[in-house]
Amino acid sequence: MAASSTKQFKNICVLSEFQYGKYKEFVQAAINLGRVIAERTLHLVYGGGERGLSRLVSKAVFTRGSQVLGIIPKAMKPLVCMSGPPIGEN
């Protein structure tokens, strides 16, 4: 068994563009994950898009006061649908 470390995470990355559709339990799970991330005062890095579960996580983190950074590679920008304002820093 590995020795325990005193280092703590400061950032966490979530990438999930899963279109949850009829799976409403995934919506609540994503929101709960965002709540826990914010409660632990972690910073979130996510895929930056407007759709999918990672967007729900980012909203939950941001509304609870933690830092959020959305990443969209230049090559992907034309493919990303953004009808609303970005969450956090992009």
PAZAPA-4460 file (N, C-alpha, C; in steps of 0.05 Angstrom, whole numbers, plus 32768, in hexadecimal, padded with zeros to 4 digits):
% residues 90
    n_x    n_y    n_z   ca_x   ca_y   ca_z    c_x    c_y    c_z   seq   type   mol
   8011   7FE9   8000   8000   8000   8000   8012   8019   8000     1      M     A
   800B   802C   7FF0   801B   8045   7FEE   8017   8056   8006     2      A     A
   802D   8064   800D   802C   8077   8023   8018   808E   801D     3      A     A
   800A   8097   8031   7FF7   80AD   802C   8007   80C7   8028     4      S     A
   7FFC   80D8   8017   8009   80F1   8010   7FFA   8108   801E     5      S     A
   8008   811D   8025   7FFC   8134   8031   7FF3   8148   801B     6      T     A
   7FFB   8143   8002   7FF3   8155   7FEC   7FD5   8152   7FE8     7      K     A
   7FC9   8169   7FE1   7FAC   8169   7FDC   7FA8   8174   7FBF     8      Q     A
   7F93   816A   7FB3   7F8C   8174   7F98   7F82   8191   7F9B     9      F     A
   7F89   81A1   7F87   7F7F   81BD   7F86   7F6C   81C0   7F6E    10      K     A
   7F71   81B0   7F5A   7F61   81B1   7F41   7F56   8196   7F3A    11      N     A
   7F40   8196   7F2C   7F35   817D   7F22   7F2A   8182   7F06    12      I     A
   7F2D   816F   7EF5   7F24   8172   7ED9   7F0D   815E   7ED4    13      C     A
   7EF8   8169   7EC8   7EE0   8158   7EC1   7EDB   815C   7EA3    14      V     A
   7EDB   8146   7E95   7ED4   8146   7E78   7EBE   8131   7E74    15      L     A
   7EA7   813B   7E6D   7E91   8129   7E67   7E7D   8138   7E55    16      S     A
   7E7C   8131   7E3C   7E69   813C   7E2A   7E51   812A   7E26    17      E     A
   7E4D   8118   7E38   7E37   8105   7E37   7E1D   8114   7E35    18      F     A
   7E0D   810F   7E21   7DF2   811B   7E1F   7DDF   810A   7E2F    19      Q     A
   7DD8   8114   7E46   7DC9   8104   7E59   7DAC   80FF   7E52    20      Y     A
   7D9F   8110   7E42   7D84   810B   7E38   7D71   8101   7E4D    21      G     A
   7D69   80E8   7E4A   7D55   80DD   7E5D   7D60   80D4   7E77    22      K     A
   7D7B   80D5   7E7B   7D87   80CC   7E93   7D8A   80E2   7EA7    23      Y     A
   7D74   80EA   7EB3   7D73   8101   7EC5   7D84   80FC   7EDF    24      K     A
   7D88   80E3   7EE6   7D99   80DE   7EFE   7DB6   80E7   7EF9    25      E     A
   7DBF   80E8   7EE0   7DD9   80F2   7EDA   7DDB   8110   7EDF    26      F     A
   7DC5   811E   7EDA   7DC5   813B   7EDF   7DCA   8140   7EFD    27      V     A
   7DBB   8133   7F0E   7DBF   8137   7F2B   7DDB   812E   7F34    28      Q     A
   7DE5   8119   7F29   7E00   8110   7F30   7E15   8125   7F28    29      A     A
   7E12   8131   7F11   7E25   8146   7F08   7E23   815E   7F1A    30      A     A
   7E0B   8166   7F22   7E08   817D   7F34   7E14   8177   7F4F    31      I     A
   7E0F   815F   7F59   7E1B   8156   7F73   7E39   8156   7F72    32      N     A
   7E45   814D   7F5C   7E62   814D   7F59   7E6C   816A   7F5A    33      L     A
   7E5F   817C   7F4C   7E67   8198   7F4D   7E65   81A4   7F69    34      G     A
   7E51   819C   7F78   7E4D   81A6   7F93   7E64   819C   7FA5    35      R     A
   7E6C   8183   7FA2   7E82   8177   7FB2   7E9C   8184   7FAB    36      V     A
   7EA1   8189   7F91   7EBA   8196   7F88   7EBC   81B2   7F95    37      I     A
   7EA6   81C1   7F95   7EA6   81DC   7FA1   7EA9   81DA   7FC0    38      A     A
   7E9C   81C7   7FCC   7E9E   81C4   7FE9   7EBB   81BF   7FF2    39      E     A
   7EC9   81B1   7FE1   7EE6   81AA   7FE7   7EF9   81C0   7FDD    40      R     A
   7EEE   81D6   7FD5   7EFC   81ED   7FCA   7F11   81E6   7FB5    41      T     A
   7F09   81D4   7FA3   7F19   81CD   7F8C   7F12   81DF   7F75    42      L     A
   7F25   81E2   7F63   7F20   81F1   7F4A   7F1A   81DD   7F34    43      H     A
   7F08   81E4   7F22   7EFF   81D2   7F0D   7F0A   81DB   7EF2    44      L     A
   7F14   81C7   7EE3   7F1B   81CB   7EC7   7F08   81B8   7EB8    45      V     A
   7EFA   81C3   7EA4   7EE7   81B2   7E95   7EE9   81B7   7E78    46      Y     A
   7EDB   81A7   7E68   7EDD   81A8   7E4B   7ED4   81C2   7E3E    47      G     A
   7EC6   81D4   7E4C   7EC0   81EE   7E41   7EA8   81F0   7E2F    48      G     A
   7E9C   81D9   7E27   7E85   81DA   7E16   7E6C   81E0   7E25    49      G     A
   7E56   81E3   7E16   7E3D   81EA   7E21   7E2B   81D2   7E27    50      E     A
   7E31   81BB   7E1C   7E21   81A4   7E20   7E2F   818F   7E30    51      R     A
   7E1F   817D   7E3B   7E2A   8167   7E4A   7E2C   816A   7E68    52      G     A
   7E33   8155   7E74   7E34   8154   7E91   7E4A   8166   7E9D    53      L     A
   7E60   8169   7E8F   7E75   817B   7E9A   7E6C   8197   7E9D    54      S     A
   7E5A   81A0   7E8B   7E4F   81BB   7E8D   7E3E   81BE   7EA7    55      R     A
   7E2F   81A9   7EAD   7E1F   81AA   7EC6   7E30   81AA   7EDE    56      L     A
   7E46   819B   7EDE   7E59   819B   7EF4   7E65   81B7   7EF7    57      V     A
   7E6D   81C3   7EE1   7E79   81DE   7EE2   7E66   81F3   7EED    58      S     A
   7E4D   81F2   7EE5   7E39   8205   7EF0   7E37   8202   7F0E    59      K     A
   7E35   81E9   7F18   7E32   81E4   7F34   7E4B   81EE   7F44    60      A     A
   7E63   81EA   7F39   7E7B   81F3   7F46   7E7C   8211   7F47    61      V     A
   7E77   821E   7F30   7E79   823B   7F2D   7E65   8249   7F3F    62      F     A
   7E4C   8240   7F40   7E38   824D   7F50   7E3D   824B   7F6E    63      T     A
   7E4F   8238   7F76   7E56   8235   7F92   7E71   8243   7F98    64      R     A
   7E7B   8252   7F85   7E92   8263   7F8B   7EAE   8259   7F85    65      G     A
   7EB0   8241   7F7A   7ECB   8237   7F73   7ED2   8240   7F56    66      S     A
   7EEC   8240   7F51   7EF6   8248   7F36   7EF1   8232   7F22    67      Q     A
   7EE9   823C   7F0A   7EE3   8229   7EF3   7EF2   8233   7EDB    68      V     A
   7EFF   8221   7ECD   7F0E   8227   7EB4   7F04   8214   7E9F    69      L     A
   7EF8   821F   7E89   7EEF   820F   7E73   7F04   820F   7E5D    70      G     A
   7F0B   81F8   7E53   7F20   81F5   7E3E   7F13   81EB   7E24    71      I     A
   7F17   81FA   7E0F   7F0E   81F1   7DF4   7F26   81F4   7DE1    72      I     A
   7F31   81DE   7DD7   7F47   81E1   7DC4   7F3E   81F0   7DAB    73      P     A
   7F50   8200   7D9F   7F4A   8210   7D88   7F3D   8200   7D71    74      K     A
   7F47   81E8   7D6D   7F3C   81D7   7D58   7F1F   81CF   7D5D    75      A     A
   7F16   81CF   7D76   7EFB   81C7   7D7D   7EE8   81DF   7D7E    76      M     A
   7EF2   81F7   7D80   7EE0   820F   7D84   7ECA   8210   7D6F    77      K     A
   7ED0   820C   7D55   7EBA   820D   7D42   7EA4   81F8   7D46    78      P     A
   7EAB   81E3   7D54   7E98   81CD   7D58   7E87   81D0   7D72    79      L     A
   7E90   81E3   7D83   7E83   81E6   7D9D   7E6C   81FA   7D9B    80      V     A
   7E55   81F1   7DA3   7E3D   8202   7DA3   7E3D   8212   7DBD    81      C     A
   7E3E   822D   7DBC   7E3E   823D   7DD4   7E28   8253   7DD0    82      M     A
   7E10   824D   7DDA   7DFA   8261   7DD7   7DF9   8272   7DF0    83      S     A
   7E05   826A   7E06   7E05   827A   7E1E   7E20   8283   7E26    84      G     A
   7E22   8293   7E3C   7E3C   829C   7E45   7E4C   8285   7E50    85      P     A
   7E67   8287   7E4E   7E78   8272   7E5A   7E76   8272   7E78    86      P     A
   7E7C   825B   7E84   7E7D   8259   7EA1   7E9A   825C   7EAA    87      I     A
   7E9F   826E   7EBC   7EBA   8272   7EC6   7ECC   827E   7EB1    88      G     A
   7EE5   8277   7EB2   7EF9   8282   7EA0   7EFC   826F   7E88    89      E     A
   7EFE   827A   7E70   7F01   826A   7E58   7F19   8273   7E48    90      N     A
***
